[in-house]
Amino acid sequence: DITGITIPVTKQNYLVRNVKDLPRVMKEAFFIARSGRPGPVHVDIPKDVLVAETEFHYPETVDLPGFEPTYEGNINQIRKAARLIEQAERPVILAGHGVILSKAFAELKELAEKTGVPVITTLLGISSFPESHPLALGFPGMHGWVWCNYAIHNSDLVVGIGKRFDDRACGKFSAFAPQARIVHVDIDPAEIGKNVRVDVPIVGDVKRVLQKLIPEIGACADKKAWHRQIDTWRRQYPPRLRPEVEGSLYTPEVIDAIYRATRGKAVIVADVGQHQMFAAQHYCYDVPNSYLTSGGLGTMGYALPASIGAQISRPDEQVWCVTGDGGFQMNMQELAVAVMEKVPVKIALVNNQYLGMVRQWQQLFYKRNYVSVDLSGVPDFVKIAEAYGIPAWRVRRTEEADMAVGAAMAYPGPALIEFQVEPEENCWPMVVPGTALSEVIPDETYVGGNSRGPAVHAQPRREPVPATGIRNR
């Protein structure tokens, strides 16, 4: 019963019993999938309907009152949000995937520049705001930057735009932004107030709401002290490409090599795991909608087929698939599609010989009791690529990375690089599940092992002092 199975994970579900209904059903299915908050629609076409013949007349209009979302935000709520933005001394904008879906890139940039409010982007919101911009902070949450988590925790206003306020980005909900008023803009009313308290809810399309909000905002409170405080946190907890250990290759170095070779202009499609977080951290995304990942679904095996699709839809852009040795093996047969369709996608296969994120949790929370995470020794990824007729390189040292990336980019078809990285590399920073963003662990030097999890060396609570020049790279 495929219809029954898919009901919980689709916006709408159709079982077509009469071939004459098929044109109407397909028209409605595409309308529902694209309207409001986009999502999947399942159309089940039995074999008898599939082989039947009929006159095909595609409807010009759709009459589905129940699927007419609210696009225009309530002006009174928008004005309340404007007053809070004017008064706030320590505000942050949290931009999510809704900004990308609404194509509200210019509006978000205008809002930030008019108000001086720094912008934090969620994992799915990455590339909604140019990361080289002085007001860009990066992304927050479980593996987000320390300064982003501190900024949210110490803010007096959080403006959530097109985001869910999920636990990966917010940490412990009851401790989220304890001093802040919260404005939440989202096209899906079910998301408003679902996870965190909201002071000013605004239901509507992000682009249209921001177009109304920006002219309503007048003179804003001075934020120089807030900018300085954020800059201080950035200097205290800077990102790093590698530990102070010679010899091994580390994943951030791989991402940095791709960034330098592509000059930040590539579309990065990340799978699931440590490399997904490193790709979010260490590539500077200035091109809108240039970081693709499965987000909360956590779909291992996503990156290879998704990157092939991205390359087909954006033929003039460089597309890089960033995947791990675990996720790649779940869909590596899709290499055949890349070859047969002549899709010039480039594959950065980060091989740490583990299911890295699971291993990291087992190290930190289960005394290195590693179970079902060891992938060492098999298979030979270079030989697999070559079996499909795809050129492949194996990189073991930092100094080899640039050459391999350049060679892959110069090849006109699909190409693969296996990066053999440090097996027990961990992804930092980290917010332990069930803890507040303020309890973020910057790196391994702050961890002391015990049976239940890392012991965090407490950081002194700092009252925010105001910020300027906030830059991700």
KOLPATI-722873 format. One record per residue (C-alpha): z, x, y. Coordinates in Angstrom, 3 decimals. Each point is the difference from the previous one (the first is absolute). Layout:
BEGIN
+----------+----------+----------+
|       pz |       px |       py |
+----------+----------+----------+
|        Z |        X |        Y |
...
+----------+----------+----------+
END
This chain:
BEGIN
+----------+----------+----------+
|       pz |       px |       py |
+----------+----------+----------+
|    0.000 |    0.000 |    0.000 |
|   -1.255 |    2.365 |    2.696 |
|    0.363 |   -2.692 |    2.660 |
|    3.687 |   -0.452 |   -0.773 |
|    0.602 |    3.738 |   -0.185 |
|   -1.510 |    0.691 |    3.433 |
|    1.612 |   -2.861 |    1.950 |
|    3.069 |    2.070 |    1.049 |
|   -2.110 |    2.858 |    1.409 |
|   -2.816 |   -1.845 |    1.801 |
|   -0.332 |   -2.052 |    3.176 |
|   -1.972 |   -2.675 |   -1.838 |
|   -1.259 |   -0.612 |   -3.507 |
|   -3.069 |   -1.952 |   -1.129 |
|   -1.167 |   -1.111 |   -3.436 |
|   -3.593 |   -1.174 |    0.410 |
|   -0.717 |   -2.873 |   -2.408 |
|   -3.305 |   -1.206 |    1.459 |
|   -2.846 |    2.256 |    1.069 |
|   -0.636 |   -2.249 |    3.012 |
|    3.408 |    1.013 |    1.376 |
|   -0.817 |    3.702 |   -0.080 |
|   -1.563 |    0.341 |    3.505 |
|    2.956 |   -1.778 |    1.626 |
|    2.533 |    1.983 |   -2.010 |
|   -1.587 |    3.343 |    0.898 |
|   -0.152 |   -0.931 |    3.696 |
|    3.671 |   -1.009 |   -0.049 |
|    1.016 |    3.069 |   -1.988 |
|   -1.479 |    2.449 |    2.509 |
|    1.466 |   -1.980 |    2.900 |
|    3.505 |    0.002 |   -1.476 |
|   -0.173 |    3.680 |   -0.975 |
|   -0.860 |    1.045 |    3.549 |
|    2.037 |   -2.479 |    2.041 |
|    3.491 |    0.667 |    1.289 |
|    1.671 |    2.680 |   -2.067 |
|   -2.867 |    1.226 |   -2.234 |
|    0.520 |   -0.219 |   -3.722 |
|   -1.683 |   -0.524 |   -3.373 |
|   -1.460 |   -3.305 |   -1.181 |
|   -0.739 |   -0.490 |   -3.689 |
|   -3.046 |   -2.023 |   -1.064 |
|   -0.163 |   -0.715 |   -3.740 |
|   -3.550 |   -0.928 |   -1.090 |
|   -0.172 |   -1.100 |   -3.665 |
|   -3.060 |    0.982 |   -1.993 |
|   -1.470 |   -3.529 |   -0.094 |
|    0.076 |   -0.115 |    3.807 |
|   -1.318 |    3.549 |    0.268 |
|   -3.157 |   -0.785 |   -1.982 |
|   -0.596 |   -3.462 |    1.493 |
|   -2.715 |   -0.639 |    2.599 |
|    0.315 |   -1.869 |    3.285 |
|   -1.408 |   -0.201 |    3.509 |
|    1.883 |    2.533 |    2.094 |
|    0.932 |   -1.182 |    3.478 |
|    2.558 |    2.273 |    1.642 |
|    2.254 |   -1.969 |    2.403 |
|   -0.116 |    1.029 |    3.649 |
|    3.592 |   -1.034 |    0.721 |
|    3.337 |   -0.171 |   -1.778 |
|    2.535 |   -2.810 |    0.342 |
|    3.333 |    1.443 |   -1.105 |
|    2.704 |   -0.996 |    2.515 |
|    2.699 |    1.546 |   -2.173 |
|   -1.567 |    3.437 |    0.396 |
|   -0.227 |    0.031 |    3.785 |
|    2.517 |    2.661 |    1.061 |
|    1.501 |    0.378 |    3.445 |
|   -2.037 |    2.619 |    1.832 |
|    1.275 |   -0.485 |    3.555 |
|    3.618 |    1.016 |    0.496 |
|    2.406 |   -2.266 |    1.885 |
|   -0.124 |    1.063 |    3.657 |
|    3.711 |   -0.664 |    0.560 |
|    0.910 |    2.317 |   -2.876 |
|   -2.458 |    2.583 |    1.283 |
|    1.676 |   -0.092 |    3.416 |
|    3.426 |    0.467 |   -1.596 |
|   -1.340 |    3.068 |   -1.779 |
|   -1.415 |    1.329 |    3.269 |
|    3.417 |   -0.264 |    1.695 |
|    1.685 |    1.894 |   -2.847 |
|   -2.627 |    2.749 |    0.161 |
|    0.489 |    0.345 |    3.769 |
|    3.779 |    0.353 |   -0.362 |
|    0.177 |    2.254 |   -3.068 |
|    1.086 |    3.617 |    0.491 |
|   -0.367 |    1.126 |   -3.634 |
|   -2.864 |   -2.067 |   -1.444 |
|   -2.353 |    0.728 |   -2.881 |
|   -3.140 |   -1.730 |   -1.204 |
|   -0.358 |   -0.365 |   -3.771 |
|   -3.687 |   -0.555 |   -0.721 |
|   -1.095 |   -1.241 |   -3.405 |
|   -3.118 |   -0.860 |   -1.946 |
|   -0.486 |   -3.160 |    2.062 |
|   -1.157 |    2.158 |    2.914 |
|   -2.778 |    1.418 |   -2.176 |
|   -0.993 |   -3.373 |   -1.465 |
|   -0.151 |   -1.482 |    3.496 |
|   -1.874 |    3.035 |    1.373 |
|    2.533 |    0.140 |    2.823 |
|   -0.259 |    3.785 |    0.446 |
|   -0.877 |   -0.087 |    3.708 |
|    2.667 |   -2.614 |    0.752 |
|    2.765 |    1.962 |   -1.749 |
|   -0.963 |    3.150 |    1.889 |
|   -0.049 |   -1.887 |    3.301 |
|    3.429 |   -1.518 |   -0.695 |
|    1.540 |    3.389 |   -0.801 |
|   -1.516 |    1.726 |    3.019 |
|    0.930 |   -2.783 |    2.413 |
|    3.626 |   -0.104 |   -1.127 |
|    0.641 |    3.573 |   -1.174 |
|    1.360 |   -1.320 |   -3.300 |
|   -0.412 |    2.471 |   -2.906 |
|   -1.939 |   -1.274 |   -3.007 |
|    1.102 |    0.322 |   -3.620 |
|   -2.512 |   -1.098 |   -2.640 |
|    0.940 |   -1.260 |   -3.454 |
|   -1.681 |    1.452 |   -3.088 |
|   -2.679 |   -2.710 |    0.087 |
|   -0.100 |    0.166 |    3.793 |
|   -0.965 |    3.682 |    0.055 |
|   -3.191 |    0.482 |    2.061 |
|    0.665 |   -3.108 |    2.103 |
|    1.057 |    2.352 |    2.826 |
|   -1.422 |    3.512 |    0.627 |
|    2.529 |    2.510 |   -1.324 |
|   -0.944 |    2.697 |    2.501 |
|    1.045 |   -2.349 |    2.809 |
|    3.120 |    1.129 |    1.905 |
|    1.750 |   -3.294 |   -0.877 |
|   -0.735 |    0.176 |   -3.748 |
|    3.034 |    0.749 |   -2.173 |
|   -1.309 |   -0.298 |   -3.564 |
|    1.289 |   -2.226 |   -2.766 |
|    3.568 |   -1.025 |   -0.939 |
|    1.971 |   -1.005 |   -3.032 |
|    0.635 |    1.445 |   -3.433 |
|   -2.180 |    3.095 |    0.505 |
|   -0.580 |   -0.366 |    3.727 |
|    0.858 |    2.568 |    2.636 |
|    3.641 |    0.503 |    0.934 |
|   -0.659 |   -0.595 |    3.702 |
|   -1.732 |   -3.321 |   -0.750 |
|    2.972 |   -1.221 |   -2.011 |
|    2.482 |    1.181 |    2.623 |
|   -2.050 |   -1.628 |    2.768 |
|   -0.010 |   -3.369 |   -1.760 |
|    3.698 |    0.188 |   -0.810 |
|    0.958 |    0.854 |    3.584 |
|   -2.481 |   -2.272 |    1.799 |
|    0.942 |   -2.941 |    2.197 |
|   -3.281 |   -1.849 |   -0.634 |
|   -2.331 |   -0.075 |   -3.012 |
|   -3.408 |   -1.595 |    0.514 |
|   -1.407 |   -0.648 |   -3.476 |
|   -3.733 |   -0.648 |    0.121 |
|   -1.853 |   -1.153 |   -3.110 |
|    2.592 |    1.299 |   -2.456 |
|    2.260 |   -1.386 |   -2.729 |
|    3.229 |    1.889 |    0.721 |
|    0.106 |    1.019 |   -3.676 |
|    2.809 |    2.042 |   -1.518 |
|   -2.093 |    3.187 |   -0.301 |
|   -0.423 |    0.055 |    3.779 |
|    3.378 |   -1.464 |    0.981 |
|    2.516 |    1.392 |   -2.459 |
|    3.127 |   -2.115 |   -0.407 |
|   -0.819 |   -3.266 |    1.761 |
|    3.560 |   -0.678 |    1.185 |
|    0.064 |    3.412 |    1.731 |
|   -3.489 |   -0.184 |    1.512 |
|   -0.127 |    0.761 |    3.748 |
|    3.569 |   -1.211 |    0.575 |
|   -0.142 |    0.302 |    3.806 |
|   -3.459 |   -1.511 |    0.443 |
|   -1.525 |   -3.328 |    0.901 |
|   -3.012 |   -0.689 |   -2.207 |
|   -3.376 |   -1.467 |    0.929 |
|   -2.218 |   -0.865 |   -2.974 |
|   -3.713 |   -0.774 |    0.350 |
|   -1.777 |   -1.097 |   -3.182 |
|   -2.681 |   -2.482 |   -0.997 |
|    1.975 |   -1.030 |   -3.099 |
|    2.994 |   -2.172 |    0.967 |
|    1.545 |    0.636 |   -3.434 |
|    0.567 |    3.648 |    0.980 |
|    1.887 |   -0.773 |    3.215 |
|    3.713 |    0.508 |   -0.566 |
|   -0.437 |    0.454 |   -3.760 |
|    1.724 |    3.377 |   -0.206 |
|    1.575 |    0.751 |    3.385 |
|    1.424 |   -2.147 |    2.778 |
|   -2.561 |   -0.728 |    2.726 |
|    0.828 |   -0.812 |    3.623 |
|   -3.505 |   -0.878 |    1.186 |
|   -2.374 |   -1.244 |   -2.725 |
|   -3.686 |   -0.243 |    0.925 |
|   -2.418 |   -1.492 |   -2.526 |
|   -3.607 |    0.878 |    0.708 |
|   -2.861 |    2.429 |   -0.381 |
|    1.077 |    3.457 |    1.169 |
|   -3.036 |    0.636 |    2.187 |
|    0.255 |   -3.348 |    1.794 |
|    3.762 |    0.249 |    0.447 |
|   -0.235 |    3.497 |    1.502 |
|   -2.794 |   -1.129 |    2.322 |
|    2.409 |   -2.618 |    1.365 |
|    3.081 |    2.244 |   -0.050 |
|   -1.343 |    3.002 |    1.919 |
|   -0.694 |   -1.827 |    3.309 |
|    3.443 |   -1.658 |   -0.172 |
|    1.809 |    3.360 |    0.090 |
|    1.059 |    1.295 |    3.395 |
|    1.949 |    3.093 |    1.014 |
|    1.942 |    1.530 |   -2.889 |
|    3.291 |    1.876 |   -0.158 |
|   -0.158 |    3.792 |    0.124 |
|   -0.329 |    1.561 |   -3.447 |
|   -0.012 |    3.727 |    0.751 |
|    3.444 |    0.526 |   -1.526 |
|   -1.052 |   -1.869 |   -3.147 |
|   -3.114 |    2.133 |   -0.344 |
|    2.070 |    3.162 |    0.403 |
|    2.393 |   -1.106 |   -2.731 |
|   -2.841 |   -0.634 |   -2.435 |
|   -1.476 |    3.399 |    0.840 |
|    3.387 |    1.553 |   -0.761 |
|    0.066 |   -1.623 |   -3.433 |
|   -3.530 |    1.249 |   -0.671 |
|    0.992 |    3.559 |    0.807 |
|    3.115 |   -0.246 |   -2.190 |
|   -1.883 |   -1.341 |   -3.034 |
|   -3.589 |    1.300 |    0.183 |
|   -2.522 |   -0.636 |   -2.778 |
|   -0.860 |    2.926 |   -2.229 |
|   -2.976 |    0.800 |   -2.191 |
|    1.900 |    2.009 |   -2.603 |
|    3.478 |    1.300 |   -0.881 |
|    0.771 |    3.642 |    0.607 |
|   -1.288 |    0.926 |   -3.467 |
|   -3.046 |    2.146 |   -0.614 |
|   -2.525 |   -0.509 |   -2.760 |
|   -0.233 |   -3.720 |   -0.635 |
|   -2.386 |   -2.448 |    1.628 |
|    1.588 |   -3.071 |    1.614 |
|   -1.529 |   -3.425 |    0.601 |
|    0.472 |   -0.005 |    3.803 |
|   -2.166 |    3.139 |    0.094 |
|   -2.710 |   -1.894 |   -1.881 |
|    0.089 |   -2.872 |    2.494 |
|   -0.005 |    2.462 |    2.895 |
|   -3.056 |    1.792 |   -1.411 |
|   -1.870 |   -3.305 |   -0.224 |
|    1.101 |   -0.917 |    3.525 |
|   -1.243 |    3.267 |    1.472 |
|   -3.306 |   -0.136 |   -1.876 |
|   -0.700 |   -3.608 |    0.991 |
|    1.454 |    0.394 |    3.508 |
|    1.935 |   -3.194 |   -0.524 |
|   -3.145 |   -2.122 |   -0.259 |
|    0.122 |   -0.879 |   -3.709 |
|    1.074 |   -3.187 |   -1.724 |
|    2.911 |    0.864 |   -2.298 |
|    0.512 |   -2.245 |   -3.028 |
|    3.356 |    0.734 |   -1.628 |
|    1.213 |   -0.966 |   -3.446 |
|    3.703 |   -0.540 |   -0.770 |
|    2.733 |    2.611 |   -0.117 |
|    1.115 |    3.111 |    1.836 |
|   -3.535 |    0.898 |    1.078 |
|   -0.262 |   -3.461 |    1.606 |
|    2.973 |    0.799 |    2.221 |
|   -1.206 |    3.532 |    0.740 |
|   -3.409 |   -1.383 |    1.006 |
|    1.757 |   -2.402 |    2.356 |
|    2.114 |    2.793 |    1.477 |
|   -2.362 |    2.935 |    0.391 |
|   -3.398 |   -1.399 |    0.997 |
|   -0.323 |   -0.937 |    3.665 |
|   -1.700 |   -3.415 |    0.073 |
|   -1.867 |   -0.608 |    3.240 |
|   -2.862 |   -2.079 |   -1.432 |
|    0.851 |   -3.717 |   -0.340 |
|    0.390 |   -1.273 |   -3.566 |
|   -0.340 |    3.466 |   -1.526 |
|    2.997 |   -0.016 |   -2.393 |
|   -0.399 |   -2.305 |   -2.995 |
|    2.655 |   -0.501 |   -2.647 |
|    1.332 |   -2.799 |   -2.189 |
|    3.287 |   -0.176 |    1.903 |
|    2.713 |   -2.165 |   -1.479 |
|   -2.039 |   -0.776 |   -3.105 |
|    0.426 |    3.613 |   -1.133 |
|   -3.226 |   -0.103 |   -1.990 |
|   -0.470 |    3.274 |   -1.858 |
|   -3.709 |    0.564 |   -0.565 |
|   -0.921 |   -1.649 |    3.313 |
|   -1.403 |    2.994 |    1.834 |
|   -3.127 |    0.911 |   -1.964 |
|   -1.677 |   -3.436 |   -0.131 |
|    1.239 |   -0.839 |    3.500 |
|   -1.442 |    3.229 |    1.402 |
|   -3.352 |   -0.726 |   -1.638 |
|    0.014 |   -3.411 |    1.665 |
|    1.042 |    1.504 |    3.326 |
|   -2.810 |    2.561 |   -0.160 |
|   -2.584 |   -2.690 |   -0.778 |
|    1.216 |   -2.145 |    2.903 |
|    0.186 |    2.977 |    2.380 |
|   -2.947 |    2.172 |   -1.081 |
|   -0.040 |    2.146 |    3.137 |
|    3.647 |    1.063 |   -0.276 |
|    1.713 |    2.592 |   -2.174 |
|    2.250 |   -1.684 |   -2.582 |
|    2.673 |    1.920 |   -1.900 |
|    1.772 |   -1.376 |   -3.055 |
|    3.509 |    1.492 |   -0.180 |
|    1.442 |   -0.674 |   -3.432 |
|    2.434 |    1.412 |   -2.535 |
|   -0.416 |    1.064 |   -3.602 |
|    1.764 |   -3.180 |   -1.132 |
|   -1.851 |   -2.549 |    2.112 |
|   -3.384 |    1.667 |   -0.465 |
|    0.171 |   -0.437 |   -3.773 |
|    0.391 |   -3.754 |    0.382 |
|   -3.488 |   -0.407 |    1.450 |
|   -1.826 |    3.302 |   -0.414 |
|   -2.870 |   -1.729 |   -1.821 |
|   -1.094 |   -1.206 |    3.461 |
|   -1.462 |    3.478 |    0.475 |
|   -3.004 |   -1.471 |   -1.784 |
|   -0.479 |   -2.521 |    2.819 |
|    0.133 |    2.745 |    2.628 |
|   -2.674 |    1.956 |   -1.873 |
|   -2.296 |   -2.901 |   -0.848 |
|    0.168 |   -1.467 |    3.511 |
|   -0.200 |    3.445 |    1.638 |
|    3.205 |   -0.555 |    1.991 |
|    0.958 |    3.294 |    1.716 |
|    3.760 |   -0.573 |   -0.118 |
|    2.195 |    3.119 |   -0.139 |
|    2.994 |    0.017 |   -2.337 |
|    3.173 |    2.007 |    0.646 |
|    1.871 |   -0.177 |   -3.296 |
|    3.577 |    1.170 |    0.548 |
|    1.204 |    1.191 |   -3.396 |
|    3.734 |    0.649 |   -0.187 |
|    0.093 |   -0.641 |   -3.777 |
|    2.404 |   -2.900 |    0.532 |
|    0.237 |   -3.560 |    1.148 |
|    1.408 |    1.646 |    3.091 |
|    1.803 |   -2.781 |    1.818 |
|    1.677 |   -1.243 |   -3.179 |
|    0.991 |    3.574 |   -0.878 |
|    1.492 |    0.444 |    3.476 |
|    2.173 |   -3.073 |   -0.474 |
|    1.070 |    1.169 |   -3.453 |
|    0.933 |    3.369 |    1.473 |
|    1.983 |   -1.454 |    2.887 |
|    1.607 |   -3.011 |   -1.664 |
|    0.109 |    0.816 |   -3.731 |
|    1.017 |    3.681 |   -0.188 |
|   -3.534 |    1.217 |   -0.822 |
|   -0.119 |   -2.171 |   -3.116 |
|   -3.796 |   -0.104 |   -0.031 |
|   -1.415 |   -2.839 |   -2.099 |
|   -3.701 |   -0.874 |   -0.429 |
|   -1.117 |    1.941 |    3.073 |
|   -1.322 |    3.283 |   -1.456 |
|   -3.816 |    0.202 |    0.124 |
|   -0.316 |    3.771 |   -0.436 |
|   -2.912 |    1.523 |   -1.859 |
|   -2.415 |   -2.904 |   -0.279 |
|   -2.693 |   -0.730 |    0.878 |
|   -2.316 |    2.606 |    1.528 |
|   -1.097 |   -1.874 |    3.123 |
|   -2.694 |    2.502 |    0.936 |
|   -1.685 |   -0.438 |   -3.389 |
|    0.253 |   -3.780 |    0.312 |
|   -1.734 |    0.074 |    3.379 |
|   -2.678 |    2.355 |   -1.307 |
|   -0.582 |   -2.323 |   -2.967 |
|   -1.076 |   -2.626 |    2.535 |
|   -2.225 |    2.523 |    1.761 |
|    2.413 |    0.353 |    2.915 |
|    0.693 |    3.497 |    1.386 |
|    3.685 |    0.880 |   -0.103 |
|    2.328 |    2.746 |    1.191 |
|    3.514 |    0.963 |   -1.060 |
|    2.340 |    1.262 |    2.735 |
|    3.335 |    1.682 |   -0.751 |
|    0.815 |    1.877 |    3.209 |
|    0.198 |   -0.861 |    3.670 |
|   -2.728 |    2.424 |    1.032 |
|   -2.497 |   -1.639 |   -2.393 |
|    0.324 |   -3.504 |    1.444 |
|   -2.244 |    0.374 |    3.054 |
|   -2.880 |    1.447 |   -2.013 |
|    0.110 |   -2.784 |   -2.572 |
|    0.201 |   -2.762 |    2.605 |
|   -2.938 |    1.486 |    1.874 |
|   -2.076 |    0.289 |   -3.174 |
|    0.723 |   -3.596 |   -0.991 |
|   -0.952 |   -1.259 |    3.449 |
|   -3.249 |    1.963 |   -0.073 |
|   -1.072 |   -1.604 |   -3.277 |
|   -2.141 |   -3.136 |    0.586 |
|    1.444 |   -2.045 |   -2.881 |
|    3.432 |   -0.732 |   -1.470 |
|    2.212 |    3.062 |   -0.447 |
|    3.480 |    0.654 |   -1.375 |
|    2.669 |    2.592 |    0.745 |
|    3.009 |    0.354 |   -2.268 |
|    2.908 |    1.361 |    2.041 |
|    2.667 |    1.380 |   -2.334 |
|    3.114 |   -0.360 |    2.138 |
|    3.655 |    0.876 |   -0.501 |
|    1.149 |   -2.262 |   -2.905 |
|    3.480 |   -0.757 |    1.343 |
|   -1.000 |   -0.468 |    3.613 |
|    1.958 |   -2.825 |    1.638 |
|   -1.017 |   -2.297 |    2.817 |
|    2.252 |    0.091 |    3.051 |
|    1.413 |   -1.588 |    2.117 |
|    1.525 |   -2.735 |   -2.155 |
|    2.022 |   -3.142 |    0.637 |
|    1.888 |   -0.799 |   -3.192 |
|   -0.457 |   -3.662 |   -1.039 |
|    2.812 |   -2.174 |    1.293 |
|    0.838 |    2.276 |    2.930 |
|   -0.714 |   -0.240 |    3.713 |
|   -2.812 |    1.809 |    1.794 |
|    2.656 |    2.031 |    1.817 |
|    1.025 |    1.494 |   -3.367 |
|   -3.405 |    1.602 |   -0.565 |
|    0.152 |    3.305 |   -1.910 |
|   -2.179 |    2.544 |    1.864 |
|   -0.595 |    2.370 |   -2.947 |
|    1.541 |    1.536 |   -3.118 |
|    2.489 |    2.074 |    1.982 |
|    1.866 |   -3.219 |    0.811 |
|    0.363 |   -1.084 |   -3.646 |
|    2.878 |    0.539 |   -2.389 |
|   -0.556 |   -1.423 |   -3.484 |
|    2.237 |   -2.515 |   -1.748 |
|   -0.452 |   -2.579 |   -2.730 |
|   -0.890 |   -2.859 |    2.324 |
|   -2.254 |    1.777 |    2.431 |
|   -0.167 |    2.512 |    2.813 |
|    3.032 |    0.673 |    2.106 |
|   -1.137 |   -0.007 |    3.600 |
|    1.520 |    2.430 |    2.452 |
|    0.740 |   -2.443 |    2.782 |
|   -1.765 |    0.500 |    3.288 |
|    2.002 |   -0.624 |    3.162 |
|   -0.806 |   -3.387 |    1.501 |
|   -1.674 |    0.566 |    3.333 |
|   -0.286 |   -2.576 |    2.679 |
|   -3.634 |    0.067 |    1.055 |
|   -0.740 |    1.640 |    3.205 |
|   -3.364 |   -0.806 |    1.180 |
|   -4.370 |    1.871 |   -1.041 |
|   -3.605 |    1.622 |    1.032 |
|   -2.803 |    1.747 |   -1.770 |
|    0.378 |   -1.415 |   -3.457 |
|   -2.636 |    1.427 |   -2.240 |
|   -0.417 |   -0.003 |   -3.762 |
|   -1.688 |    3.353 |   -0.463 |
+----------+----------+----------+
END
